[in-house]
Amino acid sequence: MKNIKSYIHALQKGEMTSEDIVTYCIHQIQSKDIYYNSVAYLNPNAIEEAKRLDALLQDGIVLSPLHGMPILIKDNIDVKGMPNTANAFILKDYFPNDDAPLVKNLKEAGCIILGKTNLSEWAYFMSDQNMPSGYGSLHGQVIHPFDATIDPLGSSTGSAVAVAASLVPMAIGTETNGSIIAPAYQNQIIGLRPTFGQISNQGIIPISPTQDTAGPMANSIEDLTYLYDVLTHQNIASELSSIEKPFRVGILNLNSFPNKKEDQNVLNLLRNVLLDNGHELLDISIDYQPVSNSETLFYEFKSSINDYLNHAQHPAAHSLKDIINFNKLNKERMLKYGQTLLEKSESTSGNLDDPKYVELRKTLLEKASVFDSLMITHQLDALVSTHWLPESPIFGQPSLVYPMSKDFKKPLKSLVFIGRKHQEKALLQLGYLLEQKEKEA
């Protein structure tokens, strides 16, 4: 499959049409996804939409660099005319009345919503009883595209697998705590978790109103940046190679999780690229224990899912309690792995003004500010690790995962860059440096 830039040039030169590209992607999905189960639904109107956008292009109307490009959307994001299910059987007949704001942005830019991708049920916030990533009661299990024994990780599993398997050049995932970064890492693609609030989370079946965000997933930094630009009304794609001043990057060594030989190998590759391009590096060792936000998420999920369902006016589910009761009545299908997280959430007040929640959230943010504080103290543009870490999504910072190997017979290794809030451009430019070095090799 060509990358987005190649498709853009082919469209501009009249060598391909959007209809050609969409038809090709549909064929890829229909012929290959029987093995991966990454796509939940195809848009029956996708080819007609491609024809409409081809006609606009013939008239000299170009809505954005992604005019006429197909994209898959995670099946917990509202798209008018298509189901939105979170891979939960209870929502199989739910059709939103309107597009989520991020979907409106995509359509206004001339993107074609090709279909919806599978995910872990309720975005992996259903059970902590050995429920595998990518499993749901509606559509079953998403399979890793290169090794069926590898857990595809996270909840944006279908989006990551569809991109990794070259069914589509790009997709949208969502993340609360690692659900873009982890499956991108595990499937060796590029994923960006933007700064919290930069992309509206309205119209996304929620977990946390303080953390949920959508983000782009692709096979190249350039493709991902085109998509990010459309989502945020920016133009970083034209600036990827225009680095104004040397970056200062901190390489994290977590004393409680020391870097292994394969970690050091990929970090050394990064060192060489950055030093060769005149950037500064600082080794930072810290005593580290992961921060857990489960207690706050229980409150937040109950509050936000009840609000979403109330707005959706779904006949089978008006509340989290309805979901739990429905699952109990349909145990064989619905409770293969239990619903402990749903039940723990329901046991809270679900009130975000509850003094207990307020205190938990305050303490959590203080602990989760550790990486932001390091960046301020050392005047860093980015931190980098070979681990994905929960603190940055809790604190609302952006993260970028960049794959350093696609040999699935060896331990998978990617670099995870953490940035300051609203400094995605620096992360994307760092990724672009690595990408260009890889092309030269």
C-alpha positions as CSV (number, residue, x, y, z in Angstrom):
1,M,0.0,0.0,0.0
2,K,1.2,3.5,-0.9
3,N,1.6,6.1,1.8
4,I,-0.7,9.1,2.0
5,K,1.9,11.4,0.3
6,S,2.0,9.1,-2.7
7,Y,-1.7,8.9,-2.9
8,I,-1.9,12.7,-2.8
9,H,0.5,13.1,-5.6
10,A,-1.3,10.4,-7.7
11,L,-4.6,12.2,-7.2
12,Q,-3.1,15.6,-8.2
13,K,-1.6,14.1,-11.3
14,G,-4.7,12.3,-12.3
15,E,-3.0,8.9,-12.0
16,M,-5.6,7.6,-9.5
17,T,-9.0,8.7,-8.3
18,S,-10.4,8.6,-4.8
19,E,-12.8,5.9,-6.0
20,D,-9.7,3.8,-7.0
21,I,-8.1,4.2,-3.5
22,V,-11.4,3.5,-1.6
23,T,-12.1,0.4,-3.8
24,Y,-8.6,-0.9,-3.2
25,C,-8.9,-0.5,0.6
26,I,-12.3,-2.2,0.7
27,H,-10.9,-5.1,-1.3
28,Q,-7.9,-5.3,1.2
29,I,-10.4,-5.4,4.1
30,Q,-12.7,-7.9,2.5
31,S,-9.9,-10.2,1.5
32,K,-7.6,-10.0,4.5
33,D,-9.5,-8.9,7.5
34,I,-11.2,-12.3,7.9
35,Y,-7.9,-13.3,9.6
36,Y,-7.5,-10.1,11.8
37,N,-11.1,-9.1,12.7
38,S,-9.9,-5.5,12.9
39,V,-12.9,-3.9,11.1
40,A,-16.4,-3.9,12.6
41,Y,-18.3,-2.2,9.8
42,L,-17.8,-0.8,6.3
43,N,-19.5,2.4,5.3
44,P,-21.9,1.4,2.5
45,N,-21.7,4.9,1.1
46,A,-17.9,5.1,0.9
47,I,-17.6,4.7,-2.9
48,E,-20.4,7.2,-3.6
49,E,-18.6,9.7,-1.3
50,A,-15.4,9.1,-3.2
51,K,-17.1,9.8,-6.5
52,R,-18.4,13.1,-5.0
53,L,-14.9,14.1,-3.9
54,D,-13.5,13.1,-7.3
55,A,-16.0,15.5,-8.9
56,L,-14.9,18.3,-6.6
57,L,-11.3,17.7,-7.5
58,Q,-12.1,17.8,-11.2
59,D,-13.6,21.2,-10.6
60,G,-10.4,22.4,-8.9
61,I,-11.8,22.2,-5.3
62,V,-9.4,20.6,-2.8
63,L,-10.7,20.6,0.7
64,S,-7.4,19.7,2.4
65,P,-4.3,17.6,1.7
66,L,-6.4,14.6,2.7
67,H,-9.1,15.3,0.2
68,G,-10.5,11.9,-1.0
69,M,-8.5,9.8,1.5
70,P,-10.1,6.8,3.3
71,I,-9.8,6.5,7.0
72,L,-11.1,4.0,9.6
73,I,-12.6,5.3,12.9
74,K,-12.6,3.4,16.2
75,D,-16.0,2.0,17.0
76,N,-16.5,4.1,20.1
77,I,-16.7,7.4,18.1
78,D,-20.1,8.7,16.9
79,V,-20.4,8.6,13.1
80,K,-23.9,9.4,11.8
81,G,-25.5,6.5,9.9
82,M,-23.2,3.9,11.4
83,P,-23.4,1.9,14.6
84,N,-21.4,3.0,17.6
85,T,-21.0,0.0,19.9
86,A,-17.7,-0.1,21.9
87,N,-17.8,-3.8,20.8
88,A,-20.5,-4.3,23.4
89,F,-23.5,-6.4,22.4
90,I,-25.9,-4.2,24.2
91,L,-25.2,-1.3,21.8
92,K,-25.4,-3.3,18.6
93,D,-28.4,-1.3,17.4
94,Y,-27.3,2.1,18.5
95,F,-27.0,4.6,15.6
96,P,-25.9,8.1,16.7
97,N,-28.0,11.1,15.4
98,D,-24.9,13.2,14.7
99,D,-21.2,13.0,14.0
100,A,-18.7,13.6,16.8
101,P,-16.9,16.9,16.3
102,L,-13.7,15.2,15.2
103,V,-15.6,13.3,12.6
104,K,-17.1,16.6,11.3
105,N,-13.5,17.9,11.0
106,L,-12.5,14.9,9.0
107,K,-15.5,15.1,6.7
108,E,-15.0,18.9,6.2
109,A,-11.5,18.1,5.1
110,G,-12.7,15.6,2.5
111,C,-11.7,12.5,4.4
112,I,-13.9,9.4,3.6
113,I,-15.0,7.5,6.7
114,L,-14.4,4.0,5.3
115,G,-15.7,2.2,8.4
116,K,-15.4,1.4,12.1
117,T,-12.7,-0.6,13.8
118,N,-13.0,-3.1,16.5
119,L,-11.8,-2.5,20.1
120,S,-11.6,-4.0,23.5
121,E,-15.1,-3.9,25.0
122,W,-15.9,-0.6,26.7
123,A,-12.4,0.5,25.6
124,Y,-10.8,-2.1,27.9
125,F,-12.7,-0.8,31.0
126,M,-14.9,-3.8,31.6
127,S,-13.0,-6.4,33.6
128,D,-9.6,-7.0,35.2
129,Q,-10.1,-10.8,35.2
130,N,-7.7,-11.8,32.4
131,M,-9.8,-10.2,29.6
132,P,-7.6,-10.1,26.5
133,S,-7.0,-6.9,24.6
134,G,-9.2,-6.5,21.5
135,Y,-12.0,-8.8,22.8
136,G,-15.6,-7.8,22.9
137,S,-19.0,-9.5,23.2
138,L,-20.3,-8.1,19.9
139,H,-17.5,-8.9,17.4
140,G,-15.1,-11.1,19.3
141,Q,-11.3,-11.0,19.3
142,V,-9.0,-8.8,17.2
143,I,-5.9,-10.7,16.1
144,H,-2.3,-9.4,15.8
145,P,-1.5,-9.2,12.0
146,F,1.9,-10.8,12.1
147,D,1.8,-13.2,15.0
148,A,-1.5,-14.5,16.4
149,T,0.2,-15.4,19.7
150,I,1.0,-11.7,20.4
151,D,-1.5,-9.7,22.5
152,P,-2.4,-6.6,20.3
153,L,-2.7,-4.6,23.5
154,G,-4.7,-1.5,24.5
155,S,-8.2,-0.8,23.4
156,S,-7.5,0.8,19.9
157,T,-6.5,-2.7,18.7
158,G,-8.6,-2.7,15.5
159,S,-7.2,0.7,14.5
160,A,-3.6,-0.4,15.1
161,V,-4.0,-3.8,13.4
162,A,-5.8,-2.3,10.3
163,V,-2.9,0.1,9.8
164,A,-0.2,-2.5,10.5
165,A,-1.7,-4.9,8.1
166,S,-1.9,-2.2,5.4
167,L,-5.7,-2.4,5.1
168,V,-5.7,1.4,5.3
169,P,-3.0,4.0,5.4
170,M,-4.3,5.7,8.6
171,A,-6.9,5.3,11.4
172,I,-8.2,7.0,14.4
173,G,-7.8,5.5,17.9
174,T,-8.8,6.8,21.3
175,E,-6.9,6.7,24.6
176,T,-7.5,7.1,28.3
177,N,-4.4,5.4,29.6
178,G,-2.2,4.0,26.8
179,S,-4.9,2.8,24.4
180,I,-3.2,4.5,21.4
181,I,0.4,4.2,22.5
182,A,0.3,0.5,23.6
183,P,-1.3,-1.0,20.5
184,A,0.8,1.2,18.2
185,Y,3.9,-0.1,20.1
186,Q,2.8,-3.7,20.0
187,N,1.9,-3.6,16.3
188,Q,4.9,-1.5,15.3
189,I,3.2,1.5,13.9
190,I,3.2,5.2,14.8
191,G,0.7,6.6,17.2
192,L,0.1,10.0,18.7
193,R,-1.7,10.7,21.9
194,P,-2.3,14.5,21.7
195,T,-2.5,16.9,24.6
196,F,-5.7,16.4,26.5
197,G,-8.4,18.7,25.2
198,Q,-6.8,19.5,21.9
199,I,-9.2,17.3,20.1
200,S,-12.8,17.3,21.4
201,N,-13.8,14.1,23.1
202,Q,-17.5,14.9,22.6
203,G,-19.2,12.0,20.8
204,I,-16.8,9.4,22.1
205,I,-18.2,6.7,24.3
206,P,-16.3,7.8,27.4
207,I,-14.2,6.5,30.3
208,S,-12.8,9.7,31.7
209,P,-13.8,13.3,31.0
210,T,-10.3,14.3,32.3
211,Q,-8.2,12.0,30.1
212,D,-10.1,10.7,27.0
213,T,-8.8,11.8,23.7
214,A,-8.7,10.6,20.1
215,G,-5.5,10.5,18.1
216,P,-4.0,9.5,14.8
217,M,-2.4,6.2,13.9
218,A,-0.3,5.6,10.7
219,N,2.7,3.8,9.2
220,S,4.7,7.0,8.8
221,I,5.3,10.3,10.6
222,E,4.3,12.2,7.5
223,D,1.0,10.4,7.1
224,L,0.2,10.7,10.8
225,T,1.0,14.5,10.7
226,Y,-1.3,15.1,7.8
227,L,-4.1,13.5,9.8
228,Y,-3.2,15.3,13.0
229,D,-3.2,18.6,11.1
230,V,-6.8,17.9,9.9
231,L,-7.9,17.0,13.4
232,T,-6.4,20.2,14.9
233,H,-6.5,22.7,12.1
234,Q,-2.7,23.0,11.9
235,N,-0.1,22.8,9.2
236,I,2.8,20.9,10.9
237,A,3.3,18.6,7.9
238,S,4.9,21.4,6.0
239,E,7.3,22.1,8.9
240,L,8.6,18.7,9.8
241,S,12.0,19.3,8.4
242,S,12.2,23.0,9.6
243,I,13.7,22.6,13.1
244,E,14.3,26.2,14.3
245,K,16.8,25.3,17.2
246,P,18.5,22.3,18.6
247,F,16.2,20.1,20.7
248,R,17.1,19.1,24.2
249,V,16.0,15.6,24.9
250,G,16.1,13.6,28.2
251,I,16.7,9.9,28.0
252,L,14.8,8.2,30.9
253,N,16.3,5.4,32.9
254,L,13.9,4.1,35.5
255,N,15.9,2.6,38.3
256,S,13.1,0.2,39.2
257,F,12.8,-0.9,35.6
258,P,16.3,-0.7,34.3
259,N,16.9,-0.6,30.5
260,K,17.8,-4.0,29.1
261,K,20.3,-4.6,26.3
262,E,17.7,-4.3,23.6
263,D,16.5,-1.1,25.2
264,Q,20.0,0.4,25.2
265,N,20.4,-0.6,21.6
266,V,17.5,1.4,20.3
267,L,18.3,4.3,22.6
268,N,21.8,4.3,21.2
269,L,20.3,4.5,17.7
270,L,18.4,7.6,18.8
271,R,21.5,9.1,20.4
272,N,23.4,8.8,17.2
273,V,20.7,10.4,15.1
274,L,20.2,13.3,17.5
275,L,23.9,14.0,18.0
276,D,24.6,13.8,14.3
277,N,21.9,16.5,13.8
278,G,23.2,18.8,16.5
279,H,20.7,18.1,19.2
280,E,21.4,17.9,23.0
281,L,21.0,14.8,25.1
282,L,20.7,14.4,28.8
283,D,20.6,11.1,30.7
284,I,18.1,11.1,33.6
285,S,17.8,8.4,36.2
286,I,14.9,8.4,38.6
287,D,13.4,6.2,41.2
288,Y,10.0,5.3,39.7
289,Q,6.8,3.5,40.6
290,P,3.9,3.7,38.3
291,V,0.9,5.8,39.4
292,S,-2.5,4.1,39.4
293,N,-5.6,6.1,38.6
294,S,-8.1,3.3,38.9
295,E,-9.9,4.8,41.9
296,T,-10.6,8.1,40.0
297,L,-11.6,6.3,36.8
298,F,-14.3,4.4,38.6
299,Y,-16.0,7.7,39.5
300,E,-15.4,9.2,36.2
301,F,-16.6,6.3,34.1
302,K,-19.9,6.1,36.0
303,S,-20.5,9.8,35.7
304,S,-19.5,10.1,32.0
305,I,-21.1,6.9,30.7
306,N,-24.4,7.8,32.3
307,D,-24.2,11.2,30.7
308,Y,-23.5,9.7,27.3
309,L,-26.2,7.1,27.5
310,N,-28.7,9.7,28.7
311,H,-27.9,11.9,25.7
312,A,-27.9,8.9,23.4
313,Q,-31.4,7.8,24.5
314,H,-30.6,4.2,23.8
315,P,-33.6,2.0,24.5
316,A,-31.6,-0.9,26.0
317,A,-29.2,1.1,28.1
318,H,-30.0,4.3,30.0
319,S,-27.3,3.9,32.6
320,L,-24.3,1.9,33.7
321,K,-26.6,-0.1,36.0
322,D,-28.7,-1.1,33.0
323,I,-25.5,-2.4,31.3
324,I,-24.5,-4.5,34.3
325,N,-28.0,-6.0,34.7
326,F,-28.2,-6.8,30.9
327,N,-24.9,-8.6,31.1
328,K,-26.0,-10.6,34.1
329,L,-29.1,-11.8,32.1
330,N,-26.9,-12.8,29.2
331,K,-23.9,-14.3,31.1
332,E,-22.8,-16.8,28.5
333,R,-22.1,-14.2,25.9
334,M,-21.5,-11.1,27.9
335,L,-19.5,-12.3,31.0
336,K,-16.9,-14.6,29.6
337,Y,-14.3,-12.5,31.5
338,G,-16.6,-10.9,34.0
339,Q,-17.4,-7.2,34.5
340,T,-15.5,-6.3,37.6
341,L,-14.5,-2.8,36.4
342,L,-18.1,-1.9,35.6
343,E,-19.3,-3.1,39.0
344,K,-16.5,-1.2,40.8
345,S,-17.5,2.0,38.9
346,E,-21.2,1.5,39.8
347,S,-20.3,1.1,43.5
348,T,-19.0,4.7,43.5
349,S,-21.2,7.8,43.9
350,G,-20.3,8.8,40.3
351,N,-20.3,12.3,41.6
352,L,-17.3,14.3,40.5
353,D,-18.0,16.9,43.2
354,D,-17.7,14.1,45.8
355,P,-15.0,15.2,48.3
356,K,-13.4,11.7,48.2
357,Y,-13.1,11.9,44.4
358,V,-11.8,15.5,44.5
359,E,-9.1,14.6,47.0
360,L,-8.1,11.4,45.0
361,R,-7.9,13.5,41.8
362,K,-5.8,16.2,43.4
363,T,-3.3,13.6,44.8
364,L,-3.2,11.8,41.5
365,L,-2.3,14.9,39.5
366,E,0.5,15.8,41.9
367,K,2.0,12.4,41.4
368,A,1.4,12.4,37.7
369,S,3.2,15.7,37.2
370,V,6.6,14.0,37.6
371,F,7.6,14.0,33.9
372,D,6.3,17.6,33.4
373,S,8.4,18.7,36.4
374,L,11.5,16.9,35.0
375,M,11.1,18.7,31.7
376,I,10.7,22.1,33.4
377,T,13.7,21.5,35.7
378,H,16.0,20.3,32.9
379,Q,14.5,22.6,30.2
380,L,13.7,19.7,27.9
381,D,11.7,19.6,24.7
382,A,11.0,15.9,25.2
383,L,11.6,12.9,27.3
384,V,12.1,9.4,25.7
385,S,11.8,5.9,27.0
386,T,11.3,2.4,25.7
387,H,8.3,2.0,28.0
388,W,4.9,3.5,27.8
389,L,4.1,5.2,31.1
390,P,0.8,6.2,32.7
391,E,1.8,9.5,34.1
392,S,1.8,11.5,30.9
393,P,-1.8,10.6,29.9
394,I,-3.1,11.3,33.4
395,F,-1.4,14.7,33.4
396,G,-2.6,15.4,29.9
397,Q,0.7,15.5,28.1
398,P,1.2,14.4,24.5
399,S,3.1,11.1,23.7
400,L,4.4,9.7,20.4
401,V,5.4,6.1,19.8
402,Y,7.9,5.4,17.1
403,P,8.7,1.7,16.1
404,M,12.4,0.8,16.0
405,S,12.1,-2.7,14.8
406,K,9.5,-4.8,12.9
407,D,11.1,-8.2,13.6
408,F,8.4,-9.9,15.5
409,K,10.6,-12.8,16.4
410,K,12.6,-10.6,18.7
411,P,11.4,-8.4,21.6
412,L,9.4,-5.6,20.1
413,K,11.0,-2.2,20.8
414,S,9.7,1.3,20.1
415,L,10.6,4.7,21.4
416,V,8.0,6.6,23.4
417,F,8.4,10.4,23.4
418,I,6.7,12.5,26.0
419,G,6.3,16.2,25.4
420,R,5.1,19.4,27.1
421,K,1.5,20.2,26.7
422,H,0.6,21.6,23.2
423,Q,4.2,20.8,22.0
424,E,3.3,18.0,19.6
425,K,5.3,19.6,16.8
426,A,8.6,18.9,18.7
427,L,7.6,15.2,19.1
428,L,6.6,14.9,15.4
429,Q,9.9,16.6,14.3
430,L,11.9,14.2,16.4
431,G,10.0,11.2,14.9
432,Y,10.6,12.7,11.4
433,L,14.4,12.8,12.0
434,L,14.3,9.1,12.8
435,E,12.1,8.4,9.8
436,Q,14.5,10.2,7.4
437,K,17.5,8.3,8.9
438,E,15.6,5.0,8.4
439,K,15.0,5.9,4.7
440,E,18.6,6.7,4.2
441,A,19.8,3.3,5.7
